[in-house]
């Protein structure tokens, strides 16, 4: 299941106006783990979470797998990466540091393979933090010798914990890899599909059932037919008594004319909508009521207006086409609103069908069936002529039989013949009217049932094609995370060059990823929110103070706008506060001694967009951790509390090798 909602949140605070254009949760099971899952399955999901930028959940999964006996070098390597990903040594608890020390001592117990070597290199890099430049060359050489996927994984997940000169020596490789992957895998043409909601299944309006008038005609028909047969038989018998030869000829002519009238007249009046039906298909059919103009209905109408205006036939301007199709468009909008409004879905999930119907209307105009959908029901002139001739003969034959019956007859016979003629004429006309009404109704039902199946099949085919396109185009979580990571890397490098800083000049840094002012967002079940437009906010911490750089990114092509820069001393940051509101989201507020409070929207609310068995608290924690909020808040909070004293505690040069938090 995939739902789409529309909402808007706004705040007058600095840099915090947010507008959610659309949001969706993809029905993916990549992160779902059954409570009775094996340790191998938990480990597999943990690795997937780590690769997709959710290290907090990855730590839980891999630790659980290890606790249940799944333990070897590959598992330990990914566990170490999950422990360090998105964190510095100050983010690690004493217990976590002790566990890392124990893990380092276990490296020698594993069989020698690429995973053991990668694990050894990881710990050697940790030991090299704060070391002189010359002492890092052996470990860098070992890092270069690793398979590319392990080399890149180490650089990516140790990004925050590796600092100083060691980071300078690795930065060129990091930039090269980011430049190679940043626009890879057709990013610009695929990102849009991630934010498209799963299309809801195809539906079509059911045919109208038979009306009471048609049912009454069906019930009255046998009586009229019986009366006609009795009257016609009586007239024929009287004519036979008077003149058998003439009667036989008249009977044959009447049967032939009746057969022709039934066959041709049925094709003419039994199919074609007559005057009373042409105004609204069939006067006896109920018309589709226009649904109330709620938000969903208005959204459907707006979508129809949009797609009809961009899918115009040759020779029509958008305005002229909208005016030409006003009635058709209104009927289709009422149908779609009526079919889907009870499903409690967003309009985006039915947009594919609206687009298909707009294209279908254009095609129908091109083949001349926009307003006349049943050209096959038009009766040929030859059939009409045969019907008129047959009816003329059919009227003349009973009159001729009446003349035969009364010729040279006794006094009572003309009276009986006249009554028989009158009964046959009245009952025959009534029976014909009822039969045509029943035939038209049956034909309508058959035609509408056929059209329903054809229309439903066409819509189902359009649904399959659109869903197949989305499935083929939509990026994976790993691709989305890779592109975002490359954007962050490029942004950090530009900021370093702008401020003429090297990594050895920095104490640490942090990157906070937040939604932009207007965006679409989406996620898979159990995963973090991802946004079509981000604000990437970089904090560079050096001995001189804090340099903050922010810019809005468009994820599809990495274009940027609204870049802002600010600098402040450590003692200028007086307090850092987090405001959590279940209906709004998370706000990070920075209070400076020499300026107004800075409120930054970090994440919007999740409560109205949770899947079954999902926890709002868990999804919030995953999204905040993935956005870098936890690390950023801890850093800023420490600066606000300690001021300049924070520098001595955080100086990486003062760290004893591999003494991560003692």
TANOR-V936949 format. One record per residue. N is the residue number from 1. RES is the residue in one letter. PSI is psi in whole degrees, 0 to 359 (NA if undefined). NEAR is the number of other C-alpha atoms within 8 Angstrom. Layout:
BEGIN
n = {N/N}
res = {RES/RES}
psi = {PSI/PSI}
near = {NEAR/NEAR}
END
This chain:
BEGIN
n = {1/2/3/4/5/6/7/8/9/10/11/12/13/14/15/16/17/18/19/20/21/22/23/24/25/26/27/28/29/30/31/32/33/34/35/36/37/38/39/40/41/42/43/44/45/46/47/48/49/50/51/52/53/54/55/56/57/58/59/60/61/62/63/64/65/66/67/68/69/70/71/72/73/74/75/76/77/78/79/80/81/82/83/84/85/86/87/88/89/90/91/92/93/94/95/96/97/98/99/100/101/102/103/104/105/106/107/108/109/110/111/112/113/114/115/116/117/118/119/120/121/122/123/124/125/126/127/128/129/130/131/132/133/134/135/136/137/138/139/140/141/142/143/144/145/146/147/148/149/150/151/152/153/154/155/156/157/158/159/160/161/162/163/164/165/166/167/168/169/170/171/172/173/174/175/176/177/178/179/180/181/182/183/184/185/186/187/188/189/190/191/192/193/194/195/196/197/198/199/200/201/202/203/204/205/206/207/208/209/210/211/212/213/214/215/216/217/218/219/220/221/222/223/224/225/226/227/228/229/230/231/232/233/234/235/236/237/238/239/240/241/242/243/244/245/246/247/248/249/250/251/252/253/254/255/256/257/258/259/260/261/262/263/264/265/266/267/268/269/270/271/272/273/274/275/276/277/278/279/280/281/282/283/284/285/286/287/288/289/290/291/292/293/294/295/296/297/298/299/300/301/302/303/304/305/306/307/308/309/310/311/312/313/314/315/316/317/318/319/320/321/322/323/324/325/326/327/328/329/330/331/332/333/334/335/336/337/338/339/340/341/342/343/344/345/346/347/348/349/350/351/352/353/354/355/356/357/358/359/360/361/362/363/364/365/366/367/368/369/370/371/372/373/374/375/376/377/378/379/380/381/382/383/384/385/386/387/388/389/390/391/392/393/394/395/396/397/398/399/400/401/402/403/404/405/406/407/408/409/410/411/412/413/414/415/416/417/418/419/420/421/422/423/424/425/426/427/428/429/430/431/432/433/434/435/436/437/438/439/440/441/442/443/444/445/446/447/448/449/450/451/452/453/454/455/456/457/458/459/460/461/462/463/464/465/466/467/468/469/470/471/472/473/474/475/476/477/478/479/480/481/482/483/484/485/486/487/488/489/490/491/492/493/494/495/496/497/498/499/500/501/502/503/504/505/506/507/508/509/510/511/512/513/514/515/516/517/518/519/520/521/522/523/524/525/526/527/528/529/530/531/532/533/534/535/536/537/538/539/540/541/542/543/544/545/546/547/548/549/550/551/552/553/554/555/556/557/558/559/560/561/562/563/564/565/566/567/568/569/570/571/572/573/574/575/576/577/578/579/580/581/582/583/584/585/586/587/588/589/590/591/592/593/594/595/596/597/598/599/600/601/602/603/604/605/606/607/608/609/610/611/612/613/614/615/616/617/618/619/620/621/622/623/624/625/626/627/628/629/630/631/632/633/634/635/636/637/638/639/640/641/642/643/644/645/646/647/648/649/650/651/652/653/654/655/656/657/658/659/660/661/662}
res = {X/X/X/X/X/X/X/X/X/X/X/X/X/X/X/X/X/X/X/X/X/X/X/X/X/X/X/X/X/X/X/X/X/X/X/X/X/X/X/X/X/X/X/X/X/X/X/X/X/X/X/X/X/X/X/X/X/X/X/X/X/X/X/X/X/X/X/X/X/X/X/X/X/X/X/X/X/X/X/X/X/X/X/X/X/X/X/X/X/X/X/X/X/X/X/X/X/X/X/X/X/X/X/X/X/X/X/X/X/X/X/X/X/X/X/X/X/X/X/X/X/X/X/X/X/X/X/X/X/X/X/X/X/X/X/X/X/X/X/X/X/X/X/X/X/X/X/X/X/X/X/X/X/X/X/X/X/X/X/X/X/X/X/X/X/X/X/X/X/X/X/X/X/X/X/X/X/X/X/X/X/X/X/X/X/X/X/X/X/X/X/X/X/X/X/X/X/X/X/X/X/X/X/X/X/X/X/X/X/X/X/X/X/X/X/X/X/X/X/X/X/X/X/X/X/X/X/X/X/X/X/X/X/X/X/X/X/X/X/X/X/X/X/X/X/X/X/X/X/X/X/X/X/X/X/X/X/X/X/X/X/X/X/X/X/X/X/X/X/X/X/X/X/X/X/X/X/X/X/X/X/X/X/X/X/X/X/X/X/X/X/X/X/X/X/X/X/X/X/X/X/X/X/X/X/X/X/X/X/X/X/X/X/X/X/X/X/X/X/X/X/X/X/X/X/X/X/X/X/X/X/X/X/X/X/X/X/X/X/X/X/X/X/X/X/X/X/X/X/X/X/X/X/X/X/X/X/X/X/X/X/X/X/X/X/X/X/X/X/X/X/X/X/X/X/X/X/X/X/X/X/X/X/X/X/X/X/X/X/X/X/X/X/X/X/X/X/X/X/X/X/X/X/X/X/X/X/X/X/X/X/X/X/X/X/X/X/X/X/X/X/X/X/X/X/X/X/X/X/X/X/X/X/X/X/X/X/X/X/X/X/X/X/X/X/X/X/X/X/X/X/X/X/X/X/X/X/X/X/X/X/X/X/X/X/X/X/X/X/X/X/X/X/X/X/X/X/X/X/X/X/X/X/X/X/X/X/X/X/X/X/X/X/X/X/X/X/X/X/X/X/X/X/X/X/X/X/X/X/X/X/X/X/X/X/X/X/X/X/X/X/X/X/X/X/X/X/X/X/X/X/X/X/X/X/X/X/X/X/X/X/X/X/X/X/X/X/X/X/X/X/X/X/X/X/X/X/X/X/X/X/X/X/X/X/X/X/X/X/X/X/X/X/X/X/X/X/X/X/X/X/X/X/X/X/X/X/X/X/X/X/X/X/X/X/X/X/X/X/X/X/X/X/X/X/X/X/X/X/X/X/X/X/X/X/X/X/X/X/X/X/X/X/X/X/X/X/X/X/X/X/X/X/X/X/X/X/X/X/X/X/X/X/X/X/X/X/X/X/X/X/X/X/X/X/X/X/X/X/X/X/X}
psi = {142/122/154/130/162/135/163/131/143/156/143/356/161/129/35/7/123/136/115/112/320/156/151/155/118/140/75/143/20/333/4/132/125/144/330/18/151/160/326/319/319/321/317/316/323/317/320/317/320/314/328/8/28/67/330/315/327/320/316/314/312/322/320/316/319/323/336/23/2/103/115/185/319/316/316/323/313/329/317/317/319/324/327/345/129/19/157/175/336/345/348/137/166/319/320/321/318/321/324/320/317/321/322/324/343/350/318/345/350/152/143/118/186/329/319/317/319/321/318/317/323/313/327/323/319/321/337/353/128/359/164/157/319/330/349/349/319/317/327/324/320/320/317/333/348/156/149/319/325/321/311/324/319/314/322/311/343/19/316/329/337/122/182/210/327/320/323/318/335/348/323/319/318/316/320/317/320/319/325/326/347/319/20/167/37/46/310/332/1/335/323/325/335/329/4/129/156/127/136/153/159/141/158/157/130/152/150/141/167/143/171/323/319/323/321/320/319/323/326/343/314/321/317/320/318/314/322/316/317/315/315/322/320/317/318/322/318/320/324/319/321/317/94/319/313/319/319/318/315/325/316/318/317/318/318/315/321/318/315/318/319/314/310/319/326/323/330/293/342/349/308/135/127/184/321/347/340/336/331/46/286/126/336/350/141/141/149/126/142/122/158/148/69/185/319/314/318/320/319/314/318/320/319/316/318/309/330/328/336/354/76/145/164/134/357/136/159/318/317/322/321/318/322/327/20/313/317/314/318/320/319/319/319/321/312/318/322/324/327/352/335/354/353/54/165/158/331/332/346/5/323/321/320/318/318/317/325/319/321/320/319/317/321/323/318/329/11/21/21/316/341/96/357/60/338/344/356/131/131/151/321/319/320/318/315/322/315/315/315/319/323/315/322/330/322/326/312/323/320/320/323/317/321/320/327/353/123/31/162/170/318/336/317/324/313/322/319/317/321/318/316/316/319/319/313/311/326/316/315/317/320/317/314/319/319/321/316/318/317/319/317/320/320/314/316/317/314/325/319/316/323/313/319/316/317/318/319/319/322/322/318/321/316/318/318/318/320/321/316/314/324/333/326/127/156/168/322/319/316/317/321/314/318/318/320/320/316/318/315/320/317/316/318/321/319/316/323/318/2/52/147/166/331/342/350/147/312/181/165/150/126/124/122/161/148/186/324/130/165/149/154/161/164/164/127/4/174/158/140/147/148/333/125/159/115/123/120/131/120/122/116/180/340/343/208/130/124/129/133/152/149/131/140/118/327/322/7/22/152/155/170/48/138/145/144/153/142/155/164/321/358/342/103/327/156/127/150/128/123/129/123/332/348/306/208/134/135/122/121/125/115/148/337/30/175/162/141/115/126/120/121/321/143/171/155/349/325/5/48/139/164/140/13/145/130/320/317/316/322/313/320/314/319/319/317/328/352/13/317/312/318/315/320/320/309/323/319/320/317/327/321/341/227/334/339/330/314/323/330/356/115/336/341/358/127/137/126/10/80/326/26/NA}
near = {6/9/14/14/9/9/8/8/9/8/7/6/8/8/8/12/12/14/11/13/10/11/14/15/15/13/8/7/7/6/11/8/8/5/4/4/8/7/12/8/9/14/12/8/14/14/11/11/13/12/8/11/9/14/14/9/11/15/12/9/12/15/9/10/15/11/7/7/7/10/8/7/12/8/12/11/12/10/11/9/11/13/10/11/12/11/13/9/8/9/7/11/8/8/6/9/11/8/8/9/8/8/9/9/7/8/11/6/5/9/7/7/6/8/10/14/10/13/12/10/11/9/9/9/11/10/8/12/15/13/9/7/8/5/8/12/8/7/10/8/8/9/10/7/6/11/7/6/6/9/12/8/8/10/9/8/12/13/9/13/9/11/15/15/11/13/11/12/7/8/8/8/7/10/11/8/8/13/10/8/10/10/11/7/4/7/11/8/7/12/13/10/10/9/12/9/13/10/12/6/6/9/8/9/7/6/8/7/5/9/8/6/7/11/9/8/12/11/7/9/11/8/7/12/11/8/11/14/9/9/12/12/8/10/15/11/8/11/16/13/8/12/10/9/7/11/13/9/8/12/10/8/11/12/8/8/12/11/8/12/14/8/8/12/13/12/11/12/11/12/12/10/10/7/6/8/10/9/8/7/8/10/9/6/9/6/5/6/5/6/8/5/7/6/6/11/14/9/9/13/10/8/10/13/10/8/11/13/11/7/9/11/10/4/4/9/7/10/8/8/13/11/7/6/8/8/6/7/10/9/8/9/12/13/10/10/12/10/10/9/11/6/5/6/10/11/10/10/13/10/10/12/11/12/10/10/9/12/10/8/9/12/9/10/10/8/7/8/11/10/5/7/6/7/7/4/7/8/9/6/6/6/12/12/8/11/12/9/8/12/11/8/11/12/8/8/12/12/9/9/14/13/8/12/17/12/7/5/9/6/6/6/11/11/8/8/14/9/8/12/14/8/13/14/9/8/12/12/8/9/12/8/8/12/11/11/11/11/11/11/10/8/10/9/12/8/8/9/10/8/8/12/8/8/9/11/8/8/13/11/8/11/13/8/8/10/10/8/8/10/7/6/8/11/10/6/7/9/8/11/10/11/12/9/9/12/11/10/11/11/8/9/9/8/9/10/8/7/6/6/9/8/10/10/8/14/14/10/10/11/11/11/12/12/14/11/8/10/15/12/13/13/12/11/12/9/11/11/8/7/11/12/13/14/12/13/12/12/11/11/12/10/7/6/10/12/11/11/12/11/12/13/13/11/12/11/8/8/7/9/7/6/9/7/8/7/8/9/9/11/9/9/15/10/10/13/7/8/8/8/8/8/7/9/13/13/12/13/12/11/12/11/7/5/6/6/8/11/12/10/15/13/11/8/11/12/8/5/8/9/7/4/4/9/7/9/6/8/13/9/8/13/12/12/13/11/9/13/12/8/12/11/9/8/8/9/10/10/13/13/8/8/11/9/7/10/9/7/6/9/9/10/8/6/11/7/11/9/7/11/9/4}
END
